[in-house]
């Protein structure tokens, strides 16, 4: 199995059927050493990224425009 240029892989049908992974099913990826675990996210569960984003929302302490942030990210002089 190969990863596409968009970072996609196809989950084999036997695995999708066994786990009930239907189209639009939410899944989460978990790093386990040098492996990745895919798990079905049950309704009402948030993944770690969503929890982090929610906790950080509205906490910015520096007033920068989007263009200024992008310049910093790119290493450009302002």
C-alpha positions as a LaTeX table, in Angstrom:
\begin{tabular}{lrrr}
\hline
Residue & $x$ (\AA) & $y$ (\AA) & $z$ (\AA) \\
\hline
Unk1 & 0.00 & 0.00 & 0.00 \\
Unk2 & 1.31 & 3.48 & $-0.84$ \\
Unk3 & 0.56 & 6.95 & 0.46 \\
Unk4 & $-0.69$ & 9.25 & $-2.32$ \\
Unk5 & 0.80 & 12.68 & $-3.01$ \\
Unk6 & $-2.09$ & 14.07 & $-0.94$ \\
Unk7 & $-1.14$ & 11.89 & 2.05 \\
Unk8 & $-4.04$ & 9.50 & 1.56 \\
Unk9 & $-4.24$ & 5.73 & 1.93 \\
Unk10 & $-7.08$ & 3.32 & 1.27 \\
Unk11 & $-8.31$ & 1.34 & 4.26 \\
Unk12 & $-8.93$ & $-2.24$ & 3.06 \\
Unk13 & $-12.60$ & $-3.17$ & 2.92 \\
Unk14 & $-12.21$ & $-6.07$ & 5.38 \\
Unk15 & $-10.94$ & $-3.63$ & 8.01 \\
Unk16 & $-13.62$ & $-1.02$ & 7.24 \\
Unk17 & $-16.34$ & $-3.65$ & 7.53 \\
Unk18 & $-14.97$ & $-5.15$ & 10.74 \\
Unk19 & $-14.76$ & $-1.73$ & 12.43 \\
Unk20 & $-17.91$ & $-0.26$ & 10.88 \\
Unk21 & $-16.01$ & 2.53 & 9.13 \\
Unk22 & $-18.62$ & 3.91 & 6.78 \\
Unk23 & $-18.23$ & 7.03 & 4.62 \\
Unk24 & $-18.05$ & 10.18 & 6.80 \\
Unk25 & $-17.11$ & 8.18 & 9.91 \\
Unk26 & $-14.79$ & 10.24 & 12.11 \\
Unk27 & $-11.45$ & 8.64 & 12.93 \\
Unk28 & $-8.42$ & 9.65 & 14.99 \\
Unk29 & $-4.75$ & 8.87 & 14.45 \\
Unk30 & $-2.60$ & 8.07 & 17.48 \\
Unk31 & 1.19 & 7.72 & 17.40 \\
Unk32 & 2.44 & 4.60 & 19.18 \\
Unk33 & 6.24 & 4.51 & 19.03 \\
Unk34 & 7.07 & 4.24 & 15.35 \\
Unk35 & 3.56 & 3.11 & 14.43 \\
Unk36 & 0.25 & 4.87 & 13.90 \\
Unk37 & $-3.04$ & 3.60 & 15.29 \\
Unk38 & $-6.32$ & 4.51 & 13.61 \\
Unk39 & $-9.41$ & 4.43 & 15.77 \\
Unk40 & $-13.04$ & 5.26 & 15.27 \\
Unk41 & $-14.13$ & 8.39 & 17.15 \\
Unk42 & $-17.44$ & 7.85 & 18.86 \\
Unk43 & $-20.05$ & 10.63 & 18.84 \\
Unk44 & $-19.28$ & 13.30 & 21.42 \\
Unk45 & $-15.55$ & 12.51 & 21.64 \\
Unk46 & $-13.01$ & 15.18 & 20.73 \\
Unk47 & $-9.60$ & 14.32 & 19.47 \\
Unk48 & $-6.53$ & 15.82 & 21.12 \\
Unk49 & $-6.05$ & 18.44 & 18.41 \\
Unk50 & $-9.62$ & 19.70 & 18.71 \\
Unk51 & $-9.28$ & 19.92 & 22.50 \\
Unk52 & $-6.03$ & 21.89 & 22.17 \\
Unk53 & $-7.47$ & 24.30 & 19.61 \\
Unk54 & $-10.58$ & 24.85 & 21.73 \\
Unk55 & $-8.49$ & 25.57 & 24.82 \\
Unk56 & $-6.27$ & 28.06 & 22.93 \\
Unk57 & $-9.04$ & 29.93 & 21.12 \\
Unk58 & $-9.08$ & 33.62 & 22.08 \\
Unk59 & $-5.84$ & 33.51 & 24.10 \\
Unk60 & $-3.51$ & 35.35 & 21.71 \\
Unk61 & $-1.38$ & 37.89 & 23.57 \\
Unk62 & 0.30 & 39.61 & 20.61 \\
Unk63 & $-1.60$ & 41.80 & 18.21 \\
Unk64 & $-0.29$ & 40.84 & 14.79 \\
Unk65 & $-2.07$ & 40.85 & 11.48 \\
Unk66 & $-2.28$ & 37.65 & 9.45 \\
Unk67 & 0.28 & 39.11 & 7.02 \\
Unk68 & 2.70 & 39.82 & 9.90 \\
Unk69 & 2.31 & 36.29 & 11.25 \\
Unk70 & 2.92 & 34.81 & 7.79 \\
Unk71 & 6.04 & 36.99 & 7.37 \\
Unk72 & 7.38 & 35.72 & 10.68 \\
Unk73 & 6.59 & 32.14 & 9.67 \\
Unk74 & 8.46 & 32.59 & 6.40 \\
Unk75 & 11.41 & 34.31 & 8.08 \\
Unk76 & 10.84 & 37.55 & 6.20 \\
Unk77 & 11.73 & 40.98 & 7.58 \\
Unk78 & 8.79 & 43.09 & 8.59 \\
\hline
\end{tabular}
